[in-house]
Amino acid sequence: MREIEINGRRFQVRGLKRKEIRTLREQGFVLLALKGEDLDAAQDATFEIVFGPEDLAAIDEMDNRDALKLWDAILRETYPAADEIKN
């Protein structure tokens, strides 16, 4: 889990669980193989899994570039680089 601060607001970002990844796949979203037209919908579906209603409302009001920071953090928590994986 990591904490991201955007415009003075802190967001607790966590990686997705296997069952959540399956749920997204069932909705047609393969996170590591998204096409441009699916990206916004995949972000929305993922944000709804990770964040509560208060955070979702704040995300809806932020600039897209800031929302992308949260999206990136979720992906990094879900699919860490090899050197980030601890035994």
N, C-alpha and C positions, 0 to 999 in steps of 0.2 A: 504494500500500500504506500502511496506517496501523497503528499499534500501539494496542491498547486494553488498559488495565489494569483488572482486576476482582478484588477481594479479594486484592490483592497478586500476582496472576498476570498475566503479560503474554501477549497473544495477537497474532500477526501476522495482520492481516486484509487480504485482497486482493479485488479485484473478480473476477467470473466472466468466463471466456473465452467467446467466441461458441459454441464447440462445447459448452461446459458448459451454457449457456443452452438450446441445442437439446436436450441430453440431458434437462434438467428439463422442457422443453415436451413431449417424447416421453412423459415419465412423467405428464403431465397438469397440470403446474404452469406457469402463465404468471405470472411474478413480479410484474408490474405490474397484474395483474387477479385476485388471489387472493380467494377467498371465505373466510369465517371458518372453515369446516370443513376447508379445505385448508391453512390456515396452518401448523399444527404439523407436518404431514407435509412440507410444502415446506421449512420450516426444517431439519428433520432431514436431508432429502436434500441441501440446500445446505451444511449444516455438514459432512456427509460428504465433499463435494467439496473444501471449503476447508481443513479441519483434519485433522491426523493423529490417530492413536489416543489419544495422551496428552491432547491438547486435547479430544477428544470425550468422554473419561471425565470430565474436569474440567467440561465444559459440562453433562453429565448430572447432576452433583451441585450445580450452582448454582441459585439462585432463577430463576424464569422471567423476571423483570424484568431480570436481568443478562444472560440469554441473548438477550433482545430488543435489548440494546445491541449485541451482536455482530451480530445479524441486520441491524439498522439500518446498522451500519458496512459490512457486505458490500453492501447495496443502494446505499449512497452511493458506494462505490468502483465498483460496476458501472454505475450510472446517475447520474453526477455532475450537479449543477446546472450550468446554462449558464455561470455565472461561474467555475466550478471547472475547466472544460475549457481546457487550454492549447493553443496552436497548435503 
